[in-house]
Amino acid sequence: MPASQHSVELGTVLAELGSSVRLVPGGSVAPTRPVHGAAVWVPGDPVPVDPAVIVVCTGLRAGVEDVYPLLEADGSRVIMLCGVPVDVGNLDAAKIADNVVGVVDVGAGDVVASVARSSQSVEEAVSRRLGSLQRSLSLALADPSPLPALLARLKRVCNATTALIDRHGEVVHATGPVPRTLLFEEISSTKADTQTLDIDGWRGLAARIADPSSPEEHTGWLVVASRRPEFPDAYVTSAVHVAASLVEANQRMGLLVRKQERAVRAAVLEQALALRRERHDAELAARVAGLGITFDGEVRVVVAAFARSPRGDQRQQVADSLMDTLGQMLSADGHPSLITARGDGVTLLVQCGVPALQRLLRTREAELPSLQIGIGRPVTAVGAVVDSYNDAQLAVRTLRRVAQEQRVMAYEDFDFATRLFADVGLERMVAWAEDFLTPLADRENLLAGLRAYFEHDQNINVAAEALNIHHNSLRYRLTKVEQLLTINLKQPAAVSSVFLALTAIDLTRQPGALRPRAARSKDELPVGEVDAARGATGFGNDGRGDLGVVFGAER
């Protein structure tokens, strides 16, 4: 029975058979000769009537004579000899005449299947070719470096230079030289998914690569370019679209892998942050080492807090984006890290020194949102991770408290008081501070005066002006503070104690009842507080002479 009824040229069939067929000299080979099927024939069977049907011979045993009935039949035939011990050298060229005789190295079934494939309709052929193209390109995803492998395969398929360009115009990978600047100017000018290019003698196609984490955005373009005049054709266009979809699939798989790895690393870091100072967990240390961080080199905890808190509905997305960006930056620079989202930012355990980390943050600043970054003390064992974390938190709180442009602070940058908080423990310092300042808990005006006094370097006049009160009123408040706390603010020990207590409260932002109100005008002073006369008082000495004491209305 014929293998197919669609007419096809003989040359197409021979191309499908490829190197498995060898034609016997002497025949009349016309590549445009129409054929429309194949039939298997063994000696003794009737010779097929239709000369346009390819005769697939098998089962020949007597020798070359078994082929003669086919050669001597009426009409010119195409004969394929499959797996038979026929010495084709003994075939008389005169007997071959107008016939076409070929010897194939595959079985009769394979020959029939090849003829059937060649004889498919245009739609079937296109579908089969595209399927074959997709399978061929998809194999690149199994390569250890899938994107370079995919571009190499696409180059062979299209016989053209291929390149992957990111959204900033940088070449991620290319199989040859391309006019990157010219291409980027052209492809970045529109938001079309596919663009035909014709630039400076280069012709090609650019397919936009969607961002798997944000479908409305893109990560770059896949570009195929050549100097051939008829480039690209329909086949190249199909190949580029298939390859672009595979690049996006690879990115989606990469995103999934990164999320899974990030979850593992975050879990390990959270476990380390939960350790008490005296606890040492050998199993946890081994897990940290298995993720690339060893305590033989310098290791730090870093807290990166948003300078401006994101909206609640965007918090998770913004934190995920920051974790991705920081993780990729550190990985590209050769610094292993564990990252987790905590509070109003992210926390990292990084194998990296402070100078290298500061340099990396400076060079990649444009890729990051506005952050305040604290870097803790060096970590020498997994049990010390929590100490470094507390340092990093303290650094961020200090950055938020001081009105400066500084955005990064390390443990080594701490002043004496902050270093004391770090080593004693901020929570303990806060507990002591709240206990010490308890007598002032319901006297917010006294707290406001005390804060202003220290914030303005113990200059009463400047502090009073900042509070919008008379300097004698501030002196009165400070005298009341001395009475309630049973201290003397002329003594260094008392000054340092009050300063450290206020600093501890401010650093944690947990002042509770100790939270001061905003400065008020003289008209807003509560009943019982005196706007002192502009005479001398006896509190302190700011270099303006000996002053007396002003008593309240109750005196």
Salt bridges, closest charged atoms under 4 A:
GLU16 OE2 - ARG117 NE 2.94
ASP50 OD2 - HIS36 NE2 2.63
GLU72 OE2 - LYS95 NZ 3.26
ASP105 OD1 - ARG22 NH1 3.00
GLU261 OE2 - ARG265 NE 2.96
GLU270 OE1 - ARG342 NH2 2.76
ASP281 OD2 - ARG279 NH2 3.55
GLU298 OE2 - ARG300 NH2 2.68
ASP313 OD2 - ARG311 NH2 2.91
ASP320 OD1 - ARG262 NH2 3.53
ASP324 OD1 - ARG262 NH1 2.84
ASP333 OD2 - HIS335 NE2 3.21
ASP344 OD1 - ARG315 NH1 3.04
GLU367 OE2 - ARG364 NE 2.54
ASP387 OD1 - ARG277 NE 3.31
ASP391 OD2 - ARG377 NE 2.38
GLU412 OE2 - ARG300 NH2 2.84
ASP423 OD1 - ARG377 NH2 3.14
GLU444 OE1 - ARG517 NE 2.46
ASP506 OD1 - ARG451 NH1 2.40
GLU529 OE2 - ARG477 NH2 2.82
ASP542 OD2 - ARG475 NH2 3.04
ASP542 OD2 - ARG544 NE 3.85
